[in-house]
């Protein structure tokens, strides 16, 4: 994830030290992204300093150790501008555990597939309700609102996917279920013969 570019974006406003950047990131992006690990943030800052995108200076403190203040450089602003003005291309495919669960449920038969789809539907509906609450709570925070709107759109699309999965996988699940019943009958028949 391009967190280093997010750090550059935060530094366009003013120099910050690490914990300020962490707090500003979490406040700006909101609860949908999750927390930012401070150790990871300091690794990012070290790389940005090494690459010349950020400069570091020491600020003396009387009651604590000196703190590092990070400032965006001209090279950092150019890097941010280049990154922020080009389109994003998905490179990792569409990996989602749900697809693996659909594979497993279809292999177990119609009942398992129906159980999974209905359970997942309830989960998505609960997520939508929670997202709607978050959206109301963060209505005055534009970037957070956009992120929540994206989560709502994704969740609604996932709900639609469940209908598509049921339609396309039902014949496979019915066939798998019939094969499983046939294997169970054969096994029972062999047990009866050997008894």
TIVO-2410 file (N, C-alpha, C; in nm, 3 decimals):
# residues 195
REC num residu      c1      c2      c3 atome chaine
REC   1      X   0.084  -0.118   0.000     N      A
REC   1      X   0.000   0.000   0.000    CA      A
REC   1      X   0.088   0.124   0.000     C      A
REC   2      X   0.046   0.223  -0.072     N      A
REC   2      X   0.130   0.342  -0.084    CA      A
REC   2      X   0.116   0.437   0.034     C      A
REC   3      X   0.140   0.387   0.154     N      A
REC   3      X   0.128   0.472   0.272    CA      A
REC   3      X   0.230   0.584   0.271     C      A
REC   4      X   0.345   0.560   0.207     N      A
REC   4      X   0.445   0.667   0.204    CA      A
REC   4      X   0.392   0.789   0.130     C      A
REC   5      X   0.306   0.768   0.031     N      A
REC   5      X   0.248   0.883  -0.039    CA      A
REC   5      X   0.146   0.955   0.050     C      A
REC   6      X   0.074   0.879   0.132     N      A
REC   6      X  -0.019   0.942   0.226    CA      A
REC   6      X   0.058   1.028   0.326     C      A
REC   7      X   0.174   0.980   0.369     N      A
REC   7      X   0.257   1.058   0.461    CA      A
REC   7      X   0.304   1.187   0.392     C      A
REC   8      X   0.345   1.175   0.266     N      A
REC   8      X   0.385   1.296   0.192    CA      A
REC   8      X   0.268   1.394   0.184     C      A
REC   9      X   0.147   1.343   0.161     N      A
REC   9      X   0.030   1.430   0.151    CA      A
REC   9      X   0.006   1.503   0.283     C      A
REC  10      X   0.020   1.432   0.393     N      A
REC  10      X   0.001   1.497   0.524    CA      A
REC  10      X   0.107   1.603   0.550     C      A
REC  11      X   0.228   1.581   0.502     N      A
REC  11      X   0.336   1.676   0.524    CA      A
REC  11      X   0.326   1.800   0.435     C      A
REC  12      X   0.236   1.799   0.336     N      A
REC  12      X   0.219   1.920   0.254    CA      A
REC  12      X   0.163   2.034   0.337     C      A
REC  13      X   0.090   2.001   0.442     N      A
REC  13      X   0.026   2.105   0.524    CA      A
REC  13      X   0.124   2.170   0.621     C      A
REC  14      X   0.209   2.087   0.682     N      A
REC  14      X   0.306   2.141   0.778    CA      A
REC  14      X   0.400   2.028   0.822     C      A
REC  15      X   0.518   2.062   0.873     N      A
REC  15      X   0.607   1.960   0.929    CA      A
REC  15      X   0.541   1.895   1.052     C      A
REC  16      X   0.573   1.769   1.074     N      A
REC  16      X   0.518   1.696   1.188    CA      A
REC  16      X   0.621   1.600   1.242     C      A
REC  17      X   0.601   1.557   1.366     N      A
REC  17      X   0.679   1.445   1.418    CA      A
REC  17      X   0.593   1.319   1.402     C      A
REC  18      X   0.650   1.203   1.429     N      A
REC  18      X   0.586   1.075   1.400    CA      A
REC  18      X   0.448   1.056   1.462     C      A
REC  19      X   0.435   1.082   1.591     N      A
REC  19      X   0.307   1.059   1.657    CA      A
REC  19      X   0.200   1.157   1.608     C      A
REC  20      X   0.241   1.278   1.572     N      A
REC  20      X   0.144   1.372   1.512    CA      A
REC  20      X   0.095   1.319   1.378     C      A
REC  21      X   0.187   1.266   1.297     N      A
REC  21      X   0.149   1.210   1.168    CA      A
REC  21      X   0.053   1.092   1.185     C      A
REC  22      X   0.082   1.007   1.281     N      A
REC  22      X  -0.006   0.892   1.307    CA      A
REC  22      X  -0.146   0.939   1.342     C      A
REC  23      X  -0.156   1.035   1.433     N      A
REC  23      X  -0.286   1.087   1.475    CA      A
REC  23      X  -0.358   1.155   1.360     C      A
REC  24      X  -0.286   1.234   1.281     N      A
REC  24      X  -0.348   1.304   1.169    CA      A
REC  24      X  -0.395   1.205   1.062     C      A
REC  25      X  -0.317   1.102   1.036     N      A
REC  25      X  -0.357   0.999   0.938    CA      A
REC  25      X  -0.487   0.934   0.983     C      A
REC  26      X  -0.491   0.890   1.108     N      A
REC  26      X  -0.609   0.820   1.158    CA      A
REC  26      X  -0.731   0.912   1.163     C      A
REC  27      X  -0.709   1.038   1.193     N      A
REC  27      X  -0.820   1.134   1.195    CA      A
REC  27      X  -0.869   1.164   1.053     C      A
REC  28      X  -0.776   1.180   0.961     N      A
REC  28      X  -0.810   1.217   0.824    CA      A
REC  28      X  -0.876   1.103   0.749     C      A
REC  29      X  -0.823   0.984   0.762     N      A
REC  29      X  -0.874   0.870   0.687    CA      A
REC  29      X  -0.993   0.807   0.757     C      A
REC  30      X  -0.996   0.808   0.888     N      A
REC  30      X  -1.111   0.758   0.960    CA      A
REC  30      X  -1.105   0.609   0.991     C      A
REC  31      X  -1.213   0.558   1.048     N      A
REC  31      X  -1.215   0.421   1.100    CA      A
REC  31      X  -1.216   0.313   0.994     C      A
REC  32      X  -1.249   0.344   0.871     N      A
REC  32      X  -1.257   0.240   0.768    CA      A
REC  32      X  -1.120   0.186   0.730     C      A
REC  33      X  -1.016   0.265   0.744     N      A
REC  33      X  -0.882   0.220   0.706    CA      A
REC  33      X  -0.819   0.138   0.817     C      A
REC  34      X  -0.844   0.178   0.940     N      A
REC  34      X  -0.780   0.112   1.053    CA      A
REC  34      X  -0.662   0.193   1.101     C      A
REC  35      X  -0.605   0.151   1.212     N      A
REC  35      X  -0.494   0.225   1.272    CA      A
REC  35      X  -0.366   0.212   1.193     C      A
REC  36      X  -0.277   0.303   1.217     N      A
REC  36      X  -0.146   0.302   1.153    CA      A
REC  36      X  -0.044   0.264   1.259     C      A
REC  37      X   0.028   0.157   1.237     N      A
REC  37      X   0.129   0.110   1.330    CA      A
REC  37      X   0.244   0.210   1.336     C      A
REC  38      X   0.278   0.257   1.454     N      A
REC  38      X   0.380   0.361   1.469    CA      A
REC  38      X   0.517   0.311   1.424     C      A
REC  39      X   0.548   0.184   1.449     N      A
REC  39      X   0.675   0.129   1.402    CA      A
REC  39      X   0.684   0.129   1.250     C      A
REC  40      X   0.575   0.093   1.186     N      A
REC  40      X   0.571   0.095   1.039    CA      A
REC  40      X   0.584   0.238   0.988     C      A
REC  41      X   0.518   0.331   1.055     N      A
REC  41      X   0.526   0.471   1.016    CA      A
REC  41      X   0.671   0.519   1.022     C      A
REC  42      X   0.743   0.485   1.128     N      A
REC  42      X   0.882   0.529   1.138    CA      A
REC  42      X   0.970   0.465   1.030     C      A
REC  43      X   0.939   0.342   0.990     N      A
REC  43      X   1.011   0.281   0.878    CA      A
REC  43      X   0.985   0.359   0.749     C      A
REC  44      X   0.860   0.398   0.728     N      A
REC  44      X   0.825   0.477   0.610    CA      A
REC  44      X   0.900   0.611   0.612     C      A
REC  45      X   0.901   0.676   0.728     N      A
REC  45      X   0.970   0.804   0.740    CA      A
REC  45      X   1.120   0.790   0.711     C      A
REC  46      X   1.180   0.683   0.761     N      A
REC  46      X   1.323   0.660   0.733    CA      A
REC  46      X   1.347   0.645   0.584     C      A
REC  47      X   1.261   0.570   0.516     N      A
REC  47      X   1.276   0.551   0.371    CA      A
REC  47      X   1.257   0.684   0.297     C      A
REC  48      X   1.160   0.765   0.341     N      A
REC  48      X   1.137   0.894   0.276    CA      A
REC  48      X   1.255   0.988   0.295     C      A
REC  49      X   1.317   0.984   0.413     N      A
REC  49      X   1.437   1.065   0.437    CA      A
REC  49      X   1.550   1.014   0.348     C      A
REC  50      X   1.570   0.883   0.345     N      A
REC  50      X   1.676   0.824   0.263    CA      A
REC  50      X   1.659   0.860   0.115     C      A
REC  51      X   1.534   0.861   0.066     N      A
REC  51      X   1.508   0.890  -0.074    CA      A
REC  51      X   1.507   1.039  -0.107     C      A
REC  52      X   1.521   1.124  -0.003     N      A
REC  52      X   1.526   1.268  -0.025    CA      A
REC  52      X   1.390   1.334  -0.038     C      A
REC  53      X   1.283   1.263  -0.006     N      A
REC  53      X   1.148   1.320  -0.017    CA      A
REC  53      X   1.108   1.397   0.109     C      A
REC  54      X   1.177   1.369   0.218     N      A
REC  54      X   1.148   1.432   0.346    CA      A
REC  54      X   1.282   1.463   0.412     C      A
REC  55      X   1.287   1.577   0.482     N      A
REC  55      X   1.405   1.607   0.561    CA      A
REC  55      X   1.369   1.591   0.709     C      A
REC  56      X   1.473   1.565   0.789     N      A
REC  56      X   1.452   1.544   0.932    CA      A
REC  56      X   1.537   1.644   1.008     C      A
REC  57      X   1.475   1.705   1.110     N      A
REC  57      X   1.550   1.794   1.198    CA      A
REC  57      X   1.515   1.760   1.342     C      A
REC  58      X   1.605   1.797   1.432     N      A
REC  58      X   1.585   1.769   1.575    CA      A
REC  58      X   1.524   1.891   1.642     C      A
REC  59      X   1.425   1.865   1.727     N      A
REC  59      X   1.364   1.972   1.806    CA      A
REC  59      X   1.394   1.939   1.951     C      A
REC  60      X   1.464   2.031   2.018     N      A
REC  60      X   1.501   2.008   2.158    CA      A
REC  60      X   1.378   2.022   2.248     C      A
REC  61      X   1.371   1.932   2.345     N      A
REC  61      X   1.264   1.937   2.445    CA      A
REC  61      X   1.330   1.934   2.583     C      A
REC  62      X   1.278   2.007   2.676     N      A
REC  62      X   1.341   2.016   2.806    CA      A
REC  62      X   1.311   1.896   2.894     C      A
REC  63      X   1.190   1.845   2.889     N      A
REC  63      X   1.151   1.738   2.981    CA      A
REC  63      X   1.149   1.600   2.916     C      A
REC  64      X   1.184   1.591   2.790     N      A
REC  64      X   1.184   1.464   2.718    CA      A
REC  64      X   1.301   1.460   2.621     C      A
REC  65      X   1.326   1.343   2.562     N      A
REC  65      X   1.430   1.339   2.458    CA      A
REC  65      X   1.389   1.427   2.339     C      A
REC  66      X   1.489   1.473   2.266     N      A
REC  66      X   1.461   1.552   2.146    CA      A
REC  66      X   1.370   1.473   2.052     C      A
REC  67      X   1.287   1.545   1.977     N      A
REC  67      X   1.201   1.474   1.882    CA      A
REC  67      X   1.241   1.512   1.741     C      A
REC  68      X   1.212   1.419   1.650     N      A
REC  68      X   1.241   1.441   1.508    CA      A
REC  68      X   1.121   1.510   1.444     C      A
REC  69      X   1.150   1.613   1.366     N      A
REC  69      X   1.047   1.684   1.292    CA      A
REC  69      X   1.072   1.657   1.145     C      A
REC  70      X   0.969   1.612   1.075     N      A
REC  70      X   0.980   1.574   0.934    CA      A
REC  70      X   0.915   1.680   0.848     C      A
REC  71      X   0.986   1.720   0.741     N      A
REC  71      X   0.941   1.826   0.652    CA      A
REC  71      X   0.947   1.776   0.509     C      A
REC  72      X   0.845   1.806   0.432     N      A
REC  72      X   0.839   1.769   0.291    CA      A
REC  72      X   0.943   1.849   0.212     C      A
REC  73      X   1.016   1.782   0.125     N      A
REC  73      X   1.113   1.850   0.039    CA      A
REC  73      X   1.049   1.875  -0.098     C      A
REC  74      X   1.116   1.951  -0.181     N      A
REC  74      X   1.066   1.976  -0.317    CA      A
REC  74      X   1.057   1.844  -0.394     C      A
REC  75      X   1.156   1.756  -0.376     N      A
REC  75      X   1.151   1.625  -0.442    CA      A
REC  75      X   1.032   1.543  -0.392     C      A
REC  76      X   1.002   1.555  -0.263     N      A
REC  76      X   0.886   1.485  -0.207    CA      A
REC  76      X   0.756   1.536  -0.264     C      A
REC  77      X   0.746   1.669  -0.280     N      A
REC  77      X   0.624   1.725  -0.340    CA      A
REC  77      X   0.610   1.681  -0.485     C      A
REC  78      X   0.720   1.675  -0.559     N      A
REC  78      X   0.716   1.629  -0.698    CA      A
REC  78      X   0.673   1.482  -0.705     C      A
REC  79      X   0.726   1.400  -0.614     N      A
REC  79      X   0.687   1.258  -0.610    CA      A
REC  79      X   0.538   1.244  -0.579     C      A
REC  80      X   0.491   1.321  -0.482     N      A
REC  80      X   0.350   1.317  -0.446    CA      A
REC  80      X   0.263   1.359  -0.565     C      A
REC  81      X   0.302   1.466  -0.632     N      A
REC  81      X   0.225   1.516  -0.747    CA      A
REC  81      X   0.219   1.410  -0.857     C      A
REC  82      X   0.331   1.346  -0.884     N      A
REC  82      X   0.335   1.241  -0.987    CA      A
REC  82      X   0.243   1.125  -0.951     C      A
REC  83      X   0.250   1.081  -0.827     N      A
REC  83      X   0.168   0.968  -0.781    CA      A
REC  83      X   0.020   1.005  -0.775     C      A
REC  84      X  -0.011   1.121  -0.719     N      A
REC  84      X  -0.150   1.159  -0.693    CA      A
REC  84      X  -0.227   1.196  -0.819     C      A
REC  85      X  -0.159   1.222  -0.928     N      A
REC  85      X  -0.229   1.264  -1.049    CA      A
REC  85      X  -0.231   1.157  -1.157     C      A
REC  86      X  -0.188   1.036  -1.124     N      A
REC  86      X  -0.197   0.926  -1.220    CA      A
REC  86      X  -0.301   0.825  -1.171     C      A
REC  87      X  -0.363   0.756  -1.264     N      A
REC  87      X  -0.469   0.662  -1.227    CA      A
REC  87      X  -0.411   0.541  -1.154     C      A
REC  88      X  -0.498   0.477  -1.079     N      A
REC  88      X  -0.462   0.357  -1.003    CA      A
REC  88      X  -0.503   0.235  -1.085     C      A
REC  89      X  -0.415   0.138  -1.094     N      A
REC  89      X  -0.442   0.015  -1.167    CA      A
REC  89      X  -0.434  -0.101  -1.070     C      A
REC  90      X  -0.539  -0.182  -1.066     N      A
REC  90      X  -0.539  -0.300  -0.979    CA      A
REC  90      X  -0.438  -0.401  -1.033     C      A
REC  91      X  -0.348  -0.445  -0.947     N      A
REC  91      X  -0.246  -0.541  -0.991    CA      A
REC  91      X  -0.258  -0.675  -0.919     C      A
REC  92      X  -0.333  -0.679  -0.810     N      A
REC  92      X  -0.337  -0.801  -0.729    CA      A
REC  92      X  -0.453  -0.892  -0.755     C      A
REC  93      X  -0.537  -0.863  -0.853     N      A
REC  93      X  -0.654  -0.947  -0.878    CA      A
REC  93      X  -0.761  -0.920  -0.774     C      A
REC  94      X  -0.854  -1.012  -0.767     N      A
REC  94      X  -0.969  -0.996  -0.677    CA      A
REC  94      X  -0.970  -1.109  -0.575     C      A
REC  95      X  -0.870  -1.114  -0.494     N      A
REC  95      X  -0.864  -1.217  -0.390    CA      A
REC  95      X  -0.958  -1.183  -0.278     C      A
REC  96      X  -1.043  -1.275  -0.245     N      A
REC  96      X  -1.139  -1.255  -0.138    CA      A
REC  96      X  -1.172  -1.393  -0.084     C      A
REC  97      X  -1.168  -1.409   0.046     N      A
REC  97      X  -1.195  -1.539   0.107    CA      A
REC  97      X  -1.334  -1.590   0.072     C      A
REC  98      X  -1.427  -1.500   0.044     N      A
REC  98      X  -1.562  -1.543   0.009    CA      A
REC  98      X  -1.561  -1.638  -0.110     C      A
REC  99      X  -1.476  -1.613  -0.209     N      A
REC  99      X  -1.472  -1.700  -0.326    CA      A
REC  99      X  -1.428  -1.841  -0.288     C      A
REC 100      X  -1.337  -1.852  -0.195     N      A
REC 100      X  -1.293  -1.984  -0.149    CA      A
REC 100      X  -1.405  -2.052  -0.069     C      A
REC 101      X  -1.477  -1.974   0.010     N      A
REC 101      X  -1.590  -2.029   0.085    CA      A
REC 101      X  -1.699  -2.078  -0.011     C      A
REC 102      X  -1.723  -2.002  -0.118     N      A
REC 102      X  -1.822  -2.045  -0.218    CA      A
REC 102      X  -1.779  -2.176  -0.282     C      A
REC 103      X  -1.652  -2.191  -0.310     N      A
REC 103      X  -1.600  -2.317  -0.364    CA      A
REC 103      X  -1.629  -2.431  -0.268     C      A
REC 104      X  -1.597  -2.411  -0.140     N      A
REC 104      X  -1.619  -2.515  -0.040    CA      A
REC 104      X  -1.765  -2.547  -0.021     C      A
REC 105      X  -1.850  -2.446  -0.014     N      A
REC 105      X  -1.993  -2.468   0.008    CA      A
REC 105      X  -2.056  -2.538  -0.112     C      A
REC 106      X  -2.019  -2.497  -0.233     N      A
REC 106      X  -2.073  -2.563  -0.353    CA      A
REC 106      X  -2.031  -2.710  -0.357     C      A
REC 107      X  -1.910  -2.738  -0.312     N      A
REC 107      X  -1.863  -2.877  -0.311    CA      A
REC 107      X  -1.941  -2.963  -0.212     C      A
REC 108      X  -1.996  -2.899  -0.109     N      A
REC 108      X  -2.072  -2.973  -0.007    CA      A
REC 108      X  -2.219  -2.991  -0.043     C      A
REC 109      X  -2.266  -2.918  -0.144     N      A
REC 109      X  -2.404  -2.936  -0.187    CA      A
REC 109      X  -2.490  -2.812  -0.168     C      A
REC 110      X  -2.614  -2.824  -0.211     N      A
REC 110      X  -2.707  -2.711  -0.213    CA      A
REC 110      X  -2.732  -2.653  -0.075     C      A
REC 111      X  -2.753  -2.737   0.023     N      A
REC 111      X  -2.782  -2.687   0.158    CA      A
REC 111      X  -2.667  -2.602   0.212     C      A
REC 112      X  -2.545  -2.648   0.194     N      A
REC 112      X  -2.429  -2.573   0.242    CA      A
REC 112      X  -2.416  -2.440   0.168     C      A
REC 113      X  -2.439  -2.443   0.037     N      A
REC 113      X  -2.430  -2.321  -0.042    CA      A
REC 113      X  -2.535  -2.220   0.004     C      A
REC 114      X  -2.656  -2.265   0.023     N      A
REC 114      X  -2.764  -2.177   0.069    CA      A
REC 114      X  -2.733  -2.121   0.207     C      A
REC 115      X  -2.682  -2.205   0.296     N      A
REC 115      X  -2.648  -2.161   0.431    CA      A
REC 115      X  -2.542  -2.051   0.427     C      A
REC 116      X  -2.437  -2.073   0.348     N      A
REC 116      X  -2.332  -1.972   0.337    CA      A
REC 116      X  -2.386  -1.842   0.280     C      A
REC 117      X  -2.460  -1.850   0.171     N      A
REC 117      X  -2.508  -1.728   0.105    CA      A
REC 117      X  -2.599  -1.649   0.199     C      A
REC 118      X  -2.687  -1.716   0.272     N      A
REC 118      X  -2.776  -1.644   0.363    CA      A
REC 118      X  -2.699  -1.585   0.482     C      A
REC 119      X  -2.603  -1.659   0.535     N      A
REC 119      X  -2.522  -1.607   0.645    CA      A
REC 119      X  -2.442  -1.486   0.599     C      A
REC 120      X  -2.385  -1.495   0.478     N      A
REC 120      X  -2.306  -1.384   0.426    CA      A
REC 120      X  -2.395  -1.263   0.399     C      A
REC 121      X  -2.516  -1.288   0.349     N      A
REC 121      X  -2.610  -1.179   0.324    CA      A
REC 121      X  -2.639  -1.102   0.454     C      A
REC 122      X  -2.662  -1.175   0.562     N      A
REC 122      X  -2.688  -1.110   0.692    CA      A
REC 122      X  -2.566  -1.030   0.739     C      A
REC 123      X  -2.447  -1.085   0.716     N      A
REC 123      X  -2.325  -1.014   0.753    CA      A
REC 123      X  -2.314  -0.883   0.676     C      A
REC 124      X  -2.339  -0.888   0.545     N      A
REC 124      X  -2.330  -0.767   0.464    CA      A
REC 124      X  -2.436  -0.664   0.506     C      A
REC 125      X  -2.557  -0.710   0.536     N      A
REC 125      X  -2.662  -0.618   0.580    CA      A
REC 125      X  -2.624  -0.552   0.712     C      A
REC 126      X  -2.563  -0.628   0.802     N      A
REC 126      X  -2.515  -0.570   0.929    CA      A
REC 126      X  -2.405  -0.468   0.902     C      A
REC 127      X  -2.314  -0.501   0.809     N      A
REC 127      X  -2.207  -0.407   0.775    CA      A
REC 127      X  -2.266  -0.278   0.719     C      A
REC 128      X  -2.368  -0.289   0.633     N      A
REC 128      X  -2.430  -0.170   0.577    CA      A
REC 128      X  -2.492  -0.082   0.685     C      A
REC 129      X  -2.556  -0.145   0.783     N      A
REC 129      X  -2.615  -0.068   0.892    CA      A
REC 129      X  -2.506   0.005   0.970     C      A
REC 130      X  -2.396  -0.063   0.999     N      A
REC 130      X  -2.284   0.001   1.070    CA      A
REC 130      X  -2.221   0.112   0.989     C      A
REC 131      X  -2.208   0.091   0.859     N      A
REC 131      X  -2.151   0.194   0.772    CA      A
REC 131      X  -2.242   0.316   0.765     C      A
REC 132      X  -2.372   0.294   0.764     N      A
REC 132      X  -2.466   0.407   0.762    CA      A
REC 132      X  -2.451   0.490   0.889     C      A
REC 133      X  -2.432   0.424   1.002     N      A
REC 133      X  -2.410   0.497   1.129    CA      A
REC 133      X  -2.280   0.577   1.122     C      A
REC 134      X  -2.174   0.512   1.071     N      A
REC 134      X  -2.046   0.582   1.059    CA      A
REC 134      X  -2.056   0.701   0.964     C      A
REC 135      X  -2.131   0.682   0.857     N      A
REC 135      X  -2.147   0.790   0.757    CA      A
REC 135      X  -2.212   0.912   0.822     C      A
REC 136      X  -2.315   0.889   0.903     N      A
REC 136      X  -2.381   1.000   0.973    CA      A
REC 136      X  -2.284   1.066   1.072     C      A
REC 137      X  -2.206   0.984   1.141     N      A
REC 137      X  -2.113   1.037   1.242    CA      A
REC 137      X  -1.999   1.117   1.180     C      A
REC 138      X  -1.964   1.088   1.056     N      A
REC 138      X  -1.850   1.155   0.991    CA      A
REC 138      X  -1.893   1.241   0.873     C      A
REC 139      X  -2.016   1.286   0.872     N      A
REC 139      X  -2.069   1.363   0.759    CA      A
REC 139      X  -1.990   1.491   0.734     C      A
REC 140      X  -1.929   1.548   0.837     N      A
REC 140      X  -1.856   1.674   0.820    CA      A
REC 140      X  -1.707   1.654   0.793     C      A
REC 141      X  -1.665   1.530   0.768     N      A
REC 141      X  -1.525   1.500   0.737    CA      A
REC 141      X  -1.519   1.446   0.594     C      A
REC 142      X  -1.490   1.530   0.494     N      A
REC 142      X  -1.504   1.491   0.354    CA      A
REC 142      X  -1.428   1.365   0.312     C      A
REC 143      X  -1.302   1.352   0.349     N      A
REC 143      X  -1.225   1.236   0.306    CA      A
REC 143      X  -1.277   1.108   0.371     C      A
REC 144      X  -1.311   1.116   0.498     N      A
REC 144      X  -1.368   1.000   0.568    CA      A
REC 144      X  -1.502   0.963   0.505     C      A
REC 145      X  -1.582   1.063   0.473     N      A
REC 145      X  -1.712   1.037   0.410    CA      A
REC 145      X  -1.696   0.965   0.277     C      A
REC 146      X  -1.598   1.006   0.198     N      A
REC 146      X  -1.573   0.940   0.069    CA      A
REC 146      X  -1.532   0.795   0.091     C      A
REC 147      X  -1.446   0.770   0.188     N      A
REC 147      X  -1.402   0.634   0.217    CA      A
REC 147      X  -1.519   0.547   0.262     C      A
REC 148      X  -1.605   0.602   0.346     N      A
REC 148      X  -1.723   0.527   0.392    CA      A
REC 148      X  -1.819   0.503   0.276     C      A
REC 149      X  -1.837   0.604   0.190     N      A
REC 149      X  -1.922   0.585   0.071    CA      A
REC 149      X  -1.868   0.471  -0.016     C      A
REC 150      X  -1.736   0.464  -0.029     N      A
REC 150      X  -1.676   0.354  -0.107    CA      A
REC 150      X  -1.704   0.220  -0.041     C      A
REC 151      X  -1.693   0.214   0.091     N      A
REC 151      X  -1.721   0.088   0.162    CA      A
REC 151      X  -1.867   0.048   0.145     C      A
REC 152      X  -1.956   0.147   0.147     N      A
REC 152      X  -2.099   0.117   0.126    CA      A
REC 152      X  -2.121   0.063  -0.016     C      A
REC 153      X  -2.060   0.127  -0.114     N      A
REC 153      X  -2.076   0.081  -0.253    CA      A
REC 153      X  -2.020  -0.060  -0.271     C      A
REC 154      X  -1.906  -0.088  -0.212     N      A
REC 154      X  -1.847  -0.222  -0.222    CA      A
REC 154      X  -1.938  -0.326  -0.156     C      A
REC 155      X  -1.992  -0.292  -0.041     N      A
REC 155      X  -2.076  -0.387   0.031    CA      A
REC 155      X  -2.205  -0.413  -0.046     C      A
REC 156      X  -2.262  -0.310  -0.107     N      A
REC 156      X  -2.381  -0.329  -0.190    CA      A
REC 156      X  -2.349  -0.417  -0.310     C      A
REC 157      X  -2.232  -0.396  -0.370     N      A
REC 157      X  -2.191  -0.481  -0.482    CA      A
REC 157      X  -2.172  -0.626  -0.436     C      A
REC 158      X  -2.116  -0.644  -0.316     N      A
REC 158      X  -2.099  -0.779  -0.261    CA      A
REC 158      X  -2.234  -0.847  -0.240     C      A
REC 159      X  -2.334  -0.770  -0.197     N      A
REC 159      X  -2.469  -0.827  -0.184    CA      A
REC 159      X  -2.519  -0.877  -0.319     C      A
REC 160      X  -2.498  -0.798  -0.423     N      A
REC 160      X  -2.537  -0.841  -0.558    CA      A
REC 160      X  -2.463  -0.965  -0.603     C      A
REC 161      X  -2.337  -0.974  -0.562     N      A
REC 161      X  -2.258  -1.092  -0.597    CA      A
REC 161      X  -2.318  -1.219  -0.539     C      A
REC 162      X  -2.378  -1.210  -0.422     N      A
REC 162      X  -2.439  -1.329  -0.361    CA      A
REC 162      X  -2.551  -1.384  -0.448     C      A
REC 163      X  -2.630  -1.296  -0.508     N      A
REC 163      X  -2.736  -1.342  -0.598    CA      A
REC 163      X  -2.677  -1.410  -0.721     C      A
REC 164      X  -2.572  -1.352  -0.774     N      A
REC 164      X  -2.504  -1.412  -0.890    CA      A
REC 164      X  -2.443  -1.547  -0.853     C      A
REC 165      X  -2.383  -1.555  -0.735     N      A
REC 165      X  -2.322  -1.681  -0.690    CA      A
REC 165      X  -2.429  -1.789  -0.678     C      A
REC 166      X  -2.542  -1.755  -0.618     N      A
REC 166      X  -2.650  -1.854  -0.604    CA      A
REC 166      X  -2.694  -1.904  -0.740     C      A
REC 167      X  -2.713  -1.813  -0.834     N      A
REC 167      X  -2.759  -1.850  -0.967    CA      A
REC 167      X  -2.659  -1.940  -1.039     C      A
REC 168      X  -2.533  -1.904  -1.035     N      A
REC 168      X  -2.431  -1.978  -1.111    CA      A
REC 168      X  -2.384  -2.106  -1.042     C      A
REC 169      X  -2.384  -2.107  -0.909     N      A
REC 169      X  -2.328  -2.221  -0.838    CA      A
REC 169      X  -2.432  -2.325  -0.796     C      A
REC 170      X  -2.559  -2.289  -0.800     N      A
REC 170      X  -2.665  -2.383  -0.760    CA      A
REC 170      X  -2.658  -2.514  -0.838     C      A
REC 171      X  -2.645  -2.512  -0.972     N      A
REC 171      X  -2.636  -2.640  -1.045    CA      A
REC 171      X  -2.514  -2.724  -1.004     C      A
REC 172      X  -2.402  -2.658  -0.980     N      A
REC 172      X  -2.282  -2.730  -0.938    CA      A
REC 172      X  -2.304  -2.790  -0.800     C      A
REC 173      X  -2.362  -2.712  -0.709     N      A
REC 173      X  -2.386  -2.760  -0.573    CA      A
REC 173      X  -2.484  -2.878  -0.575     C      A
REC 174      X  -2.587  -2.871  -0.659     N      A
REC 174      X  -2.684  -2.981  -0.668    CA      A
REC 174      X  -2.616  -3.108  -0.717     C      A
REC 175      X  -2.530  -3.093  -0.817     N      A
REC 175      X  -2.456  -3.209  -0.871    CA      A
REC 175      X  -2.361  -3.266  -0.766     C      A
REC 176      X  -2.289  -3.179  -0.696     N      A
REC 176      X  -2.195  -3.224  -0.593    CA      A
REC 176      X  -2.270  -3.294  -0.480     C      A
REC 177      X  -2.386  -3.239  -0.443     N      A
REC 177      X  -2.466  -3.300  -0.336    CA      A
REC 177      X  -2.514  -3.438  -0.375     C      A
REC 178      X  -2.558  -3.451  -0.501     N      A
REC 178      X  -2.604  -3.582  -0.549    CA      A
REC 178      X  -2.489  -3.683  -0.549     C      A
REC 179      X  -2.372  -3.641  -0.591     N      A
REC 179      X  -2.256  -3.729  -0.591    CA      A
REC 179      X  -2.219  -3.771  -0.448     C      A
REC 180      X  -2.228  -3.677  -0.356     N      A
REC 180      X  -2.196  -3.708  -0.216    CA      A
REC 180      X  -2.296  -3.809  -0.160     C      A
REC 181      X  -2.425  -3.793  -0.193     N      A
REC 181      X  -2.526  -3.889  -0.147    CA      A
REC 181      X  -2.500  -4.027  -0.206     C      A
REC 182      X  -2.462  -4.033  -0.335     N      A
REC 182      X  -2.431  -4.161  -0.398    CA      A
REC 182      X  -2.312  -4.228  -0.330     C      A
REC 183      X  -2.209  -4.151  -0.299     N      A
REC 183      X  -2.092  -4.208  -0.231    CA      A
REC 183      X  -2.130  -4.259  -0.093     C      A
REC 184      X  -2.214  -4.184  -0.023     N      A
REC 184      X  -2.258  -4.227   0.111    CA      A
REC 184      X  -2.337  -4.356   0.103     C      A
REC 185      X  -2.426  -4.370   0.003     N      A
REC 185      X  -2.503  -4.495  -0.014    CA      A
REC 185      X  -2.412  -4.613  -0.043     C      A
REC 186      X  -2.312  -4.590  -0.129     N      A
REC 186      X  -2.217  -4.698  -0.160    CA      A
REC 186      X  -2.143  -4.741  -0.035     C      A
REC 187      X  -2.098  -4.645   0.043     N      A
REC 187      X  -2.026  -4.677   0.167    CA      A
REC 187      X  -2.115  -4.751   0.263     C      A
REC 188      X  -2.239  -4.707   0.278     N      A
REC 188      X  -2.334  -4.776   0.366    CA      A
REC 188      X  -2.360  -4.918   0.316     C      A
REC 189      X  -2.372  -4.933   0.182     N      A
REC 189      X  -2.396  -5.065   0.125    CA      A
REC 189      X  -2.279  -5.160   0.154     C      A
REC 190      X  -2.158  -5.113   0.142     N      A
REC 190      X  -2.042  -5.196   0.170    CA      A
REC 190      X  -2.035  -5.236   0.316     C      A
REC 191      X  -2.071  -5.141   0.402     N      A
REC 191      X  -2.071  -5.171   0.546    CA      A
REC 191      X  -2.175  -5.279   0.577     C      A
REC 192      X  -2.291  -5.268   0.513     N      A
REC 192      X  -2.399  -5.366   0.537    CA      A
REC 192      X  -2.357  -5.504   0.488     C      A
REC 193      X  -2.288  -5.509   0.374     N      A
REC 193      X  -2.246  -5.638   0.320    CA      A
REC 193      X  -2.140  -5.704   0.408     C      A
REC 194      X  -2.051  -5.623   0.465     N      A
REC 194      X  -1.944  -5.680   0.545    CA      A
REC 194      X  -1.989  -5.713   0.687     C      A
REC 195      X  -2.108  -5.668   0.725     N      A
REC 195      X  -2.157  -5.695   0.860    CA      A
REC 195      X  -2.218  -5.831   0.875     C      A
***
